[in-house]
Amino acid sequence: MSEQQQPKATNQALLLQIVRDIEILKANSIQILQTGQDHETRIRDLEKQANRNAWIPPLITAVVTSIAVYLISKGFGQ
């Protein structure tokens, strides 16, 4: 069996590789943070929109209930 001789990495080559890896990790983490912030902004916008229209269902319920009470009381009054 013949063993292949791999050139030994020098300290400078190892340091350069570590620096490149750190730069890649940093770029990925920045991208992940930006994506998270974008999602948070979208969720807040959706919550604002939902809260802006939150008064409509209670108003409809109140109107329907008032009409029902009026009709029932009108029927018993006769």
BELKA-V246860 format. One record per pair of residues at least 4 apart in sequence whose ideal C-beta (glycine too) atoms are under 6 Angstrom apart, sorted by the first residue. I is the first residue (numbers start at 0). GAP is how many residues later the second one is. Records with the same first field share a line. If there is no record, write none. Layout:
# BELKA-V246860
I = GAP / GAP
This chain:
# BELKA-V246860
8 = 4 / 5
54 = 4
69 = 4
